[in-house]
Amino acid sequence: MSVYAISGITQVAAAVEGPAAGPKGQSFLDSMREAVEKVNELQQASGAEVRRLITGETEDLHKTLLAVQRAELAFELMMEVRNKVVQAYQEIMRIQV
């Protein structure tokens, strides 16, 4: 079993902490866009797993719970990054010129 969401998390963290261009030469906006798309994919996968469990297509509760938890953690991380970006913007706007 692979935890593919971790690679997306490290990309977001590197984009926030690193220079304007990440390891692939991406801008911060591109990195954020990719992270949001990845979170969306995880949430859709989570919804699909829940639907399969409810309809009886699968009885693997463990897999379903992992998918839901993975989507929840990715969303929480995305919201924390957003909050930090907003805080940084507000701090910059308070600087007197």
N, C-alpha and C positions, 0 to 999 in steps of 0.2 A: 504494500500500500504506500503510495507516495503522497506527500503533503505538498501539492503544487501551489498552494496559496502563499507559502513562505517566500518564494522567489518574488512574487508581486510586492510583498511587504518590504523586502530588502531594497527593491527598486525605489519605492516611495521614500523610505528612510534615507537612502543615498541622495535622492533628489532634493530632499529638504535640507540635509546637512551639508551636501557637497556644493560645488560651484554651479553656475547657471547651466552648464551643459554636463549631462551625466556621462556614464561610460560609453554609451552608444552615440554621443553627440546630440542627445535629445534636449530640448528645452524643458524648463520646469512645467510649462503648460502641457506639453506632450506627455510627460511622465504622469502628471495628475490625470490627464484624460485616460491614459492606459489603466491607471489604478482604479478609476471609477468604472471603466468597462469591465475590469476583472471582478470587482465587487458585484456588479450587476450579473455577470455570468455565474458567480457563486450563489447569488440569491435565486437565480432561475433554476440552477441545479438543485438547490435545496428544496424549492417548491416542487420540482419534478419528483424528487425522492419522497416527499411527504405524500404527494398524490399517489405514487405507486404503493406506498404503505397503506393508505386509506382504502384504495380500490382492491387491495389484496394481491396485487401483482408480485409483491415481495413481502417477506416476513422478516427481513433483516433490519430490525429496529436499531441496531448498533450503527449500521451504515447510514441510516436516515438521520440519527442524532448527530453523527459526526458531520454530515453535510450541513445541517442546520447550525451547529456550533461554528463551523468554519465560516459560513456566511455571516453570522453574527459578529464574530471577532474581526473579520475583514471590514465590516461596516463600521464598527466601533473605532478601529484604527483610522479609517478614512475620515470619520467625524473629528477625531482628535487632531489629525493633520490640518483639516479645514479650520478648526478653532485656533490652532497655532498660527496659521497664515493670516487669519483675521486679526489676531492679537498683534502680529508683526506690522500689519498694515496700519492699525490704529496707533501703534507706537510711532511709526514713521510720520503719520499725520499730526502727531502732537509736537514734533520737533519744530522749534521756531527758527525761521530763516532770518 
